[in-house]
Structures are given as C-alpha cells and as structure tokens.
Amino acid sequence: MDPLFDFTGKVALVTGGSRGLGYQMVKAFAERGCDVIIASRKLENCEAVAEECRALGVRAVALSAHVGRWDECTELVEKAWDAFGAVDILVNNAGMSPAQPSHEVTEKLFDSVVNLNFKGPFRIASLMAHRMAEGEGGCIINVSSSGSMMPLPRTIPYGSSKAALNAMSKSLAWEYAPKVRVNTLSPGAFRTDIVEAWPDKGRGPIPIPRGHAAEPEEIVTAALFLASPASVNVTGSIVRCDGGQH
C-alpha cells in the first residue's frame, strides 16, 4: 500500500456514515487499515456498516447521535474518544437539504437545517480540534456543498448553512494550528439517495464540465487526500469535488 494512503493505526469518526457519501468514506478508510467510528441517528444502520468494516480486519464502533443537538454532539465526542483513546480524523458529513419556497420555510425547519448543517459540526469540530491539539494532532474534514458558492433558490437555509461551514473551517484551521488541519470538502451533484427527488433520478446530463452527476464512490479520492499525509500542506482550504461546476 502507498504509505501516503496507509491509515493503519489511525481512527476516523464519520458522522452520517451509514449511507451515501459518508458510507463511501467509512469504507474507504477501513479498506486502508483505519479503525472507524460510524455515527448517525439510526444505530442499527451504523452497526450494519460497522460489521462490514470488521470483516475487513479493522475495529469499528457504531454510535447513535443526532448531530443537530448540542448535548448529543458533546456526548458523541466523548464516546468516540473513549472508544479508541483518540481520534485522528473527523469527517463532519451529516446534513440535510430540504427544498421549499423561502416564504414557506417555518422556524422549525430553518432551525433543523442550520442545527444539523452548522451548529452540530461546529460543536463536534471544536471539541475534537481541542483534543487533537492537546494530543498527537489530527485532521478535520467538513463536508460542504457546491450550493454554498452559488445561488440556490428554494434551499437557501441549506446553502447558507454550508457557506457558514466553509467560513468555520478556515477559522478553526487558524485557531488549532499547527497540530490540527481543517479543510472543507465541497461535493457537487452525486447520485446518492437524494436523486429520488430529482425529475430524472440523476440519470440525465447536467450543465457542468463533466456533464453528469458523480457516483457516490467518486468522493473517496478527495476524502483520502485530505485525511492523509498527502495533504500535509493543505489547511483552511476548500477542495471542490464537483465535476468542474465552479
């Protein structure tokens, strides 16, 4: 295995790790020797992914948490750290993107989107960064969206909360440097389960240089790059994985 991408002895926590892009990242880390912690609201789904990872010969822990809730984020960090004694890689991947005309957005919906996409990732990343900085260091990947850098009618709370995540990553990168690297991974259109809401189910062409949406596993190389020594000089950056959209 290329030593730049050998994660043996490392521990990664991935929120929203039981499906979609999160699942692909968990599997990629485990295939390269990384012990993994899978977190989402549904424990049984996390445990199923954990079993897949254990079959690859690594340790895996499933944790249930609603990462839009401050106290559950605190508890998640404590449980994740206790599981293996340290966490080397954090991937803040959990999020939601409901589409609705802006004038119909309720306060409850607005708060749910912002809490899950920004408040929770802030709480988890700041606690993890503090522990990493006091220990052997580590890296944090905050999963944003191409929607944070473009007009996004009907999903404005989503795009705005992801833009906040971009800004947060830059500031955390400065605050916990030099032992902790913090970057944003910005996907574009991917054929995850969200394509069920698209008129063509994600099969048709889209107006970007690549011409079509990406498959979920195509997020892996960007995530591995940011989590590995290959990106030792990359922090406070936005790495776009969007088929050239921006």
Secondary structure, DSSP 8 states (H G I E B T S, - for coil): --GGG--TT-EEEEETTTSHHHHHHHHHHHHTT-EEEEEES-HHHHHHHHHHHHTTTS-EEEEE--TTSHHHHHHHHHHHHHHHS--SEEEE---------GGG--HHHHHHHHIIIIIHHHHHHHHHHHHHHHTT-EEEEEE--GGGGS--TT-HHHHHHHHHHHHHHHHHHHHTTTTEEEEEEEE--B-SGGGGGSTTTT-S--SSTT-S-B-GGGGHHHHHHHHSGGGTT--S-EEEESTT--
